[in-house]
Amino acid sequence: MTQIFDNPADFADEALDGFVAANRGYVARVDGGVVRSTEMTAGQVALVIGGGSGHYPAFAGLVGPGLAAGSACGNMFASPAAGQVYRVAKAANAGGGVLLSYGNYAGDVLHFGQAQLRLNAEGIETRTVLVTDDIASAPLEQIEKRRGIAGDLTVFKVAGAAAEAGLDLDEVERLAVKTNYRTRSLGVAFDGCTLPGASEPLFTVPAGQMSLGLGIHGEPGISEHPMPTASELAELLVSRLLADKPEDAGTRVVAIVNGLGTVKYDELFLLFGKIEKLLDAAGLTVVEPECGELVTSLDMSGLSLTLLWLDDELEQYWAAPADTPAFRKGNLAPRARREVAAADDAAAEESEQATTAAAVLGGQAAAVLGQVRDVVVEHEAELGDLDAIAGDGDHGIGMRRGVDAAVAAAEQAAATSGGASPERVLAAAGEAWSERAGGTSGALWGSAVIAAGHALGNRNHYSREDAAAAVSAFSNAITELGKAEPGDKTMVDALLPFRDAFLNALEEGNSVAGALTEAAAAATQAADATAELRPLKGRARPLAEKSLGHPDPGAVSFGLIATRISKYVESTHSDAAPTDTAYTDAGPADDGSAEQGAKA
């Protein structure tokens, strides 16, 4: 499937457009994803799901009566941006509040969380239920750290049916939480998947081996085993899930055998037959099972088993009718079509004219972002390869998408009549970065760039103190939003040494250019040192052993960017005063000192 495209960068958007064209009776396109194209009952809770593209039928294929009201659709294996989630939820809202539900991945948590804050601030009551069904990603006592895989379907189905039945937001949320707690999944892979345009899969499995505990974003499994027979595989999956069953589990279960991309239906059916016999022997009754492709991972060769332990309440909603492009159960009366209005997400224009110094610095900010783009493009492939060791391999392409969009937005803002302040330029760049990149890095970089711009503002002159404030604001945005700490093996392990070295160098009287050089060296050294750390955050956490000996891709990319910026600033500001003191207190003057002060 990854061979059919014009431009790999446009794959997700063009695939979604085609999906909508083929399913107009179910869905309508909105900026950020899809919503139902049919009427919803006024006051009904809107279940909004979502995640990265590449998992069809999840997530857009599950939008329709009896299931989701809308789906936010990110790029390939990348979470949708906060703005996308917000716009989809606004378009899906029917007046009864919004329940956001998605797999427990760092990028999704960040972006959906930001959208939830915005929706609540606007008076649209919004809640979140994370799906945490993958037993391979954390032990039972840390169930809140587990990621979501094919168990998405059980949570979405019960919550969607409850919303369709007219239950209020409290009840829909309660049932979703209950379903998630009673759902367990485990997956295996026989070979990796390949992103559109990539020449190699994200990971490979040695011949004759099977990878246990894979993730749906191309993350390799946590351990490898000799290739089992079908009976042995069924025994492995069933025994592991039964050993992890919830308290008060009961004896009635939904069993879902889910194909991840290239395992054929005949093989899935064969395996399901063996699984059902094992469940029956364990004293369990299988209720309305599913067997097929439900949550995939592009062209991955693999499968998963999900068990949902039912009670009378959950069984009622699991069995309720649903009618979506990819999931149909029972019978529902036809629904009238509706007009879908787009959500207004326009950013406010800068109300005041940029000062001379601010306009110069705004142009410089756009030029610096151009340097960031160049170094990301240069290292895109190696960043992706590094990320694939214990992650999903999308760090390089995600950074490329984000910085491409950021540069375009920054250059457009800076080119306005009279120029634009760094606040306006970096706000436009940060919004574009977050929107286009998605994922954890998109949320973090987008927010940090915006924060740095806000710290710089629209002033009559700029000093080293302003540079210090911008670096501090950038750093604080990353740590406050991402919640990572030193030693977690993230970008923060390179960022904080950069910040500290920069601020210390300025305090010692160095120029901004000199401080950047020292800070970049500190960041690079710290990024290299992350090879000795175990990841405690993000998708690499369940694969800590595979990550050992390899530096964190987020820390590496930050070090590369810091180094390129420091070299660029040094080469273009060689005429700046050694200590920048000439610009600390001076305002703009007719002799051009405003431009020199901005550069400093």
NORTAHU-V439576 format. One record per residue. N is the residue number from 1. RES is the residue in one letter. SS is DSSP state (@ for helix, = for strand, . for the rest). PHI is phi as a letter, one per 30 degrees, with the letter a starting at -180 (NA if undefined). D_CENTER is the distance of its C-alpha to the mean C-alpha in Angstrom with 1 decimal. Layout:
N;RES;SS;PHI;D_CENTER
N;RES;SS;PHI;D_CENTER
//
This chain:
1;M;.;NA;22.4
2;T;.;d;20.9
3;Q;.;c;24.3
4;I;.;c;24.4
5;F;.;a;22.9
6;D;.;c;24.3
7;N;.;b;21.6
8;P;@;e;18.6
9;A;@;d;16.5
10;D;@;c;17.4
11;F;@;e;17.0
12;A;@;d;14.2
13;D;@;d;15.9
14;E;@;d;19.3
15;A;@;d;18.6
16;L;@;d;17.4
17;D;@;e;20.6
18;G;@;d;22.7
19;F;@;e;21.4
20;V;@;d;22.4
21;A;@;d;25.7
22;A;@;d;26.4
23;N;.;b;25.7
24;R;.;d;26.9
25;G;.;d;28.8
26;Y;.;c;25.6
27;V;=;b;22.9
28;A;=;b;22.8
29;R;=;d;20.4
30;V;=;b;18.9
31;D;.;d;16.9
32;G;.;j;13.3
33;G;=;l;14.3
34;V;=;b;17.4
35;V;=;b;19.7
36;R;=;d;23.0
37;S;.;c;25.8
38;T;=;c;28.4
39;E;.;d;29.7
40;M;.;c;28.5
41;T;.;d;30.9
42;A;.;e;31.2
43;G;.;i;29.8
44;Q;.;d;27.6
45;V;.;d;24.4
46;A;=;c;21.4
47;L;=;d;18.8
48;V;=;c;15.5
49;I;=;c;13.0
50;G;=;l;10.0
51;G;=;l;6.9
52;G;=;d;6.8
53;S;=;d;10.4
54;G;.;j;12.9
55;H;.;c;13.5
56;Y;.;e;16.4
57;P;.;d;18.1
58;A;.;d;14.9
59;F;.;c;13.8
60;A;@;d;16.0
61;G;@;d;19.0
62;L;@;c;19.2
63;V;=;c;19.9
64;G;=;l;23.6
65;P;=;e;26.4
66;G;.;i;26.2
67;L;.;b;22.4
68;A;=;d;19.6
69;A;.;d;20.4
70;G;=;a;17.3
71;S;=;b;14.0
72;A;=;d;11.1
73;C;=;c;10.2
74;G;=;d;7.5
75;N;=;d;8.8
76;M;=;e;9.8
77;F;.;h;7.6
78;A;.;b;4.5
79;S;.;d;2.7
80;P;.;d;5.9
81;A;.;d;7.3
82;A;@;e;9.5
83;G;@;d;12.4
84;Q;@;d;11.6
85;V;@;d;11.2
86;Y;@;e;14.4
87;R;@;d;16.3
88;V;@;d;15.8
89;A;@;d;16.8
90;K;@;d;19.7
91;A;@;d;20.9
92;A;@;d;20.7
93;N;.;e;22.4
94;A;.;c;26.0
95;G;.;j;27.3
96;G;.;c;26.6
97;G;.;j;23.3
98;V;=;b;19.8
99;L;=;c;18.1
100;L;=;c;14.3
101;S;=;b;13.5
102;Y;=;a;10.5
103;G;=;d;10.0
104;N;.;d;9.9
105;Y;.;b;6.9
106;A;@;e;6.5
107;G;@;d;3.2
108;D;@;d;4.3
109;V;@;d;7.5
110;L;@;d;7.5
111;H;@;d;6.9
112;F;@;d;8.9
113;G;@;d;11.2
114;Q;@;d;12.0
115;A;@;d;12.8
116;Q;@;d;14.9
117;L;@;e;16.8
118;R;@;d;17.7
119;L;@;d;18.8
120;N;@;d;20.9
121;A;@;d;22.4
122;E;.;c;23.5
123;G;.;j;25.2
124;I;.;c;22.9
125;E;.;d;22.7
126;T;=;b;19.2
127;R;=;b;18.3
128;T;=;b;15.5
129;V;=;b;16.0
130;L;=;d;13.5
131;V;=;c;14.4
132;T;.;b;15.6
133;D;.;c;18.0
134;D;=;d;17.7
135;I;.;d;20.8
136;A;.;d;20.3
137;S;.;c;17.4
138;A;.;a;19.5
139;P;.;d;23.1
140;L;@;e;24.3
141;E;@;d;25.1
142;Q;@;b;21.5
143;I;@;e;20.2
144;E;@;d;17.8
145;K;@;c;15.9
146;R;.;d;15.7
147;R;.;c;12.6
148;G;.;c;12.9
149;I;.;b;14.4
150;A;.;d;17.2
151;G;.;d;18.2
152;D;@;e;15.8
153;L;@;d;18.8
154;T;@;d;21.3
155;V;@;d;19.5
156;F;@;d;18.7
157;K;@;d;22.3
158;V;@;d;24.1
159;A;@;d;22.3
160;G;@;d;22.8
161;A;@;d;26.4
162;A;@;d;27.1
163;A;@;d;25.9
164;E;@;d;28.0
165;A;.;d;30.9
166;G;.;j;30.8
167;L;.;d;29.8
168;D;.;d;28.6
169;L;@;d;25.2
170;D;@;e;26.5
171;E;@;d;27.5
172;V;@;d;24.5
173;E;@;d;22.3
174;R;@;e;25.0
175;L;@;d;25.1
176;A;@;d;21.4
177;V;@;d;21.5
178;K;@;d;24.6
179;T;@;d;23.3
180;N;@;d;20.3
181;Y;@;d;22.8
182;R;.;c;25.1
183;T;=;c;22.7
184;R;=;b;22.5
185;S;=;b;21.1
186;L;=;a;21.7
187;G;=;b;21.0
188;V;=;b;22.8
189;A;=;b;22.4
190;F;=;c;25.3
191;D;=;a;23.6
192;G;.;d;20.2
193;C;.;c;18.3
194;T;.;b;18.3
195;L;.;d;15.9
196;P;.;e;17.9
197;G;.;i;20.2
198;A;.;d;19.9
199;S;.;c;23.3
200;E;.;b;22.3
201;P;.;d;20.2
202;L;.;d;17.3
203;F;.;a;19.9
204;T;.;b;23.3
205;V;.;c;25.5
206;P;.;e;29.1
207;A;.;e;31.7
208;G;.;i;33.0
209;Q;=;c;30.1
210;M;=;b;27.3
211;S;=;c;24.0
212;L;=;c;23.5
213;G;.;i;20.3
214;L;.;d;17.8
215;G;.;c;14.1
216;I;.;d;12.9
217;H;.;c;10.6
218;G;.;i;13.8
219;E;.;d;14.1
220;P;.;d;17.9
221;G;.;d;19.8
222;I;.;d;21.3
223;S;=;a;24.9
224;E;=;c;27.0
225;H;=;b;30.1
226;P;=;e;32.9
227;M;.;e;32.3
228;P;.;d;33.7
229;T;.;d;35.7
230;A;@;d;34.4
231;S;@;d;36.3
232;E;@;d;35.0
233;L;@;d;31.4
234;A;@;e;32.0
235;E;@;d;33.7
236;L;@;d;30.9
237;L;@;d;28.2
238;V;@;d;30.5
239;S;@;d;31.9
240;R;@;d;28.6
241;L;@;d;27.3
242;L;@;d;30.7
243;A;.;d;30.9
244;D;.;c;27.7
245;K;.;d;28.8
246;P;.;d;28.5
247;E;.;d;31.6
248;D;.;h;33.9
249;A;.;d;32.3
250;G;.;i;35.1
251;T;.;b;36.2
252;R;=;c;34.4
253;V;=;b;31.1
254;V;=;c;28.8
255;A;=;c;28.1
256;I;=;b;25.4
257;V;=;c;25.6
258;N;=;c;22.6
259;G;=;d;22.7
260;L;.;c;19.7
261;G;=;l;21.0
262;T;.;b;24.4
263;V;.;d;26.4
264;K;.;d;28.9
265;Y;@;e;29.8
266;D;@;e;33.2
267;E;@;d;31.8
268;L;@;d;29.5
269;F;@;d;32.6
270;L;@;e;34.7
271;L;@;d;32.3
272;F;@;e;32.0
273;G;@;e;35.7
274;K;@;d;35.9
275;I;@;d;33.2
276;E;@;e;35.1
277;K;@;d;38.3
278;L;@;d;36.8
279;L;@;d;35.4
280;D;@;d;38.8
281;A;@;d;40.5
282;A;.;d;38.4
283;G;.;i;39.8
284;L;.;c;36.7
285;T;=;c;36.9
286;V;=;d;34.2
287;V;.;c;33.4
288;E;.;h;32.0
289;P;.;d;29.9
290;E;=;b;27.5
291;C;=;b;27.6
292;G;=;l;25.7
293;E;.;c;22.3
294;L;.;b;20.0
295;V;.;b;16.5
296;T;.;c;16.7
297;S;.;b;15.1
298;L;.;h;16.6
299;D;.;c;20.1
300;M;=;d;19.7
301;S;=;c;23.1
302;G;=;a;22.5
303;L;=;a;22.6
304;S;=;b;22.1
305;L;=;c;24.2
306;T;=;c;23.3
307;L;=;b;25.9
308;L;=;c;26.0
309;W;=;d;29.1
310;L;.;c;30.6
311;D;.;b;33.0
312;D;@;e;35.0
313;E;@;d;32.5
314;L;@;d;29.4
315;E;@;d;31.6
316;Q;@;e;32.6
317;Y;@;d;29.1
318;W;@;d;28.0
319;A;.;d;31.2
320;A;.;d;30.9
321;P;.;d;30.7
322;A;=;b;27.6
323;D;=;b;27.6
324;T;=;b;24.5
325;P;.;e;24.2
326;A;.;c;23.3
327;F;.;b;24.5
328;R;=;b;28.0
329;K;=;b;30.2
330;G;.;i;33.6
331;N;.;b;34.8
332;L;.;b;33.7
333;A;.;d;35.8
334;P;.;e;34.8
335;R;.;c;32.9
336;A;.;d;33.8
337;R;=;d;31.5
338;R;.;b;30.2
339;E;.;d;29.3
340;V;.;c;25.7
341;A;.;c;25.5
342;A;.;d;22.7
343;A;.;d;21.3
344;D;.;d;22.6
345;D;.;b;19.9
346;A;.;d;22.2
347;A;.;d;22.1
348;A;.;d;25.5
349;E;.;d;27.7
350;E;.;d;29.3
351;S;.;d;32.5
352;E;.;c;34.6
353;Q;.;d;35.7
354;A;.;d;34.4
355;T;.;d;37.0
356;T;@;e;38.4
357;A;@;d;36.7
358;A;@;d;33.3
359;A;@;d;33.5
360;V;@;d;34.3
361;L;@;d;31.4
362;G;@;d;29.1
363;G;@;d;30.2
364;Q;@;d;29.8
365;A;@;d;26.2
366;A;@;d;25.5
367;A;@;d;27.4
368;V;@;d;25.6
369;L;@;d;22.2
370;G;@;d;24.0
371;Q;@;d;24.8
372;V;@;d;21.2
373;R;@;e;20.4
374;D;@;d;23.4
375;V;@;d;22.5
376;V;@;d;18.9
377;V;@;d;20.5
378;E;@;d;23.2
379;H;@;c;21.1
380;E;@;e;18.2
381;A;@;d;19.5
382;E;@;d;20.4
383;L;@;d;17.0
384;G;@;d;15.5
385;D;@;d;18.4
386;L;@;d;18.0
387;D;@;d;14.4
388;A;@;d;15.7
389;I;.;d;18.2
390;A;.;b;16.2
391;G;.;b;12.6
392;D;.;c;11.3
393;G;.;i;12.9
394;D;.;c;10.5
395;H;@;d;10.9
396;G;@;d;14.0
397;I;@;d;13.0
398;G;@;d;9.8
399;M;@;d;12.2
400;R;@;d;14.8
401;R;@;d;13.2
402;G;@;d;12.4
403;V;@;d;15.8
404;D;@;e;17.7
405;A;@;d;16.7
406;A;@;d;17.4
407;V;@;d;20.8
408;A;@;d;21.8
409;A;@;d;21.1
410;A;@;d;22.9
411;E;@;d;25.8
412;Q;@;d;26.3
413;A;@;d;26.5
414;A;@;d;28.8
415;A;.;d;31.0
416;T;.;d;32.0
417;S;.;e;35.7
418;G;.;i;36.6
419;G;.;i;33.3
420;A;.;b;30.4
421;S;.;d;29.8
422;P;@;d;27.1
423;E;@;d;25.6
424;R;@;d;25.3
425;V;@;d;24.3
426;L;@;d;21.5
427;A;@;d;20.3
428;A;@;d;20.1
429;A;@;d;18.4
430;G;@;d;15.7
431;E;@;d;15.0
432;A;@;d;14.9
433;W;@;d;12.7
434;S;@;d;9.9
435;E;@;d;10.6
436;R;@;d;10.9
437;A;@;d;8.5
438;G;.;i;5.2
439;G;@;i;2.7
440;T;@;d;5.1
441;S;@;d;7.9
442;G;@;d;7.7
443;A;@;d;7.9
444;L;@;d;10.5
445;W;@;d;12.4
446;G;@;d;12.6
447;S;@;d;13.9
448;A;@;d;16.2
449;V;@;d;17.7
450;I;@;d;18.5
451;A;@;d;20.0
452;A;@;d;22.1
453;G;@;d;23.4
454;H;@;d;24.4
455;A;@;d;26.3
456;L;@;d;28.2
457;G;.;i;29.1
458;N;.;b;32.0
459;R;.;c;35.0
460;N;.;d;38.4
461;H;.;a;38.0
462;Y;.;b;35.5
463;S;.;b;36.2
464;R;@;d;34.9
465;E;@;d;34.1
466;D;@;d;31.6
467;A;@;d;30.0
468;A;@;d;29.8
469;A;@;d;28.3
470;A;@;d;25.6
471;V;@;d;24.6
472;S;@;d;24.7
473;A;@;d;22.6
474;F;@;e;19.9
475;S;@;d;20.0
476;N;@;d;20.2
477;A;@;d;17.1
478;I;@;d;15.1
479;T;@;d;16.9
480;E;@;d;17.1
481;L;@;d;13.5
482;G;@;d;12.1
483;K;.;i;15.4
484;A;.;d;15.9
485;E;.;b;19.6
486;P;.;e;21.7
487;G;.;j;22.0
488;D;.;d;18.5
489;K;.;i;18.0
490;T;.;b;15.3
491;M;.;e;15.6
492;V;@;e;17.7
493;D;@;d;20.4
494;A;@;c;21.2
495;L;@;d;20.5
496;L;@;d;23.0
497;P;@;d;25.8
498;F;@;d;25.3
499;R;@;e;25.6
500;D;@;d;28.6
501;A;@;d;30.4
502;F;@;d;30.0
503;L;@;d;31.3
504;N;@;d;34.1
505;A;@;d;35.2
506;L;@;d;35.5
507;E;@;d;37.5
508;E;.;d;39.8
509;G;.;j;40.6
510;N;.;d;38.5
511;S;.;d;37.4
512;V;@;e;33.8
513;A;@;d;33.9
514;G;@;d;35.4
515;A;@;d;33.0
516;L;@;d;30.1
517;T;@;d;31.8
518;E;@;d;32.2
519;A;@;d;28.7
520;A;@;d;27.2
521;A;@;d;29.5
522;A;@;d;28.4
523;A;@;d;24.6
524;T;@;d;25.4
525;Q;@;d;27.6
526;A;@;d;25.1
527;A;@;d;22.3
528;D;@;d;24.9
529;A;@;d;25.8
530;T;@;d;22.4
531;A;@;e;23.6
532;E;@;c;25.7
533;L;.;c;23.1
534;R;.;c;21.3
535;P;.;d;17.6
536;L;.;c;17.3
537;K;.;b;13.6
538;G;.;i;10.3
539;R;.;d;10.5
540;A;.;d;13.8
541;R;@;e;15.5
542;P;@;d;17.0
543;L;@;c;18.3
544;A;@;e;20.1
545;E;@;d;23.2
546;K;@;d;21.7
547;S;@;d;20.1
548;L;.;e;23.5
549;G;.;j;25.3
550;H;.;b;22.4
551;P;.;d;20.9
552;D;.;d;17.3
553;P;@;d;15.6
554;G;@;d;14.0
555;A;@;d;17.6
556;V;@;d;19.2
557;S;@;d;17.5
558;F;@;d;18.4
559;G;@;d;21.9
560;L;@;d;22.3
561;I;@;d;21.3
562;A;@;d;23.6
563;T;@;d;26.4
564;R;@;d;26.2
565;I;@;d;26.3
566;S;@;d;29.2
567;K;@;d;31.2
568;Y;@;d;30.7
569;V;@;d;31.8
570;E;@;d;34.7
571;S;@;d;35.9
572;T;@;c;35.8
573;H;.;b;37.1
574;S;.;d;39.9
575;D;.;d;42.2
576;A;.;d;40.7
577;A;.;d;42.9
578;P;.;e;42.4
579;T;.;c;41.5
580;D;.;i;40.3
581;T;@;d;42.9
582;A;@;d;44.3
583;Y;@;c;41.2
584;T;.;d;40.6
585;D;.;c;42.8
586;A;.;d;44.0
587;G;.;c;43.0
588;P;.;d;42.9
589;A;.;b;46.3
590;D;.;d;48.0
591;D;.;d;48.3
592;G;.;j;44.7
593;S;@;d;43.7
594;A;@;d;40.8
595;E;@;d;39.2
596;Q;@;d;40.0
597;G;@;d;38.7
598;A;@;d;35.4
599;K;@;d;35.2
600;A;.;d;36.1
//
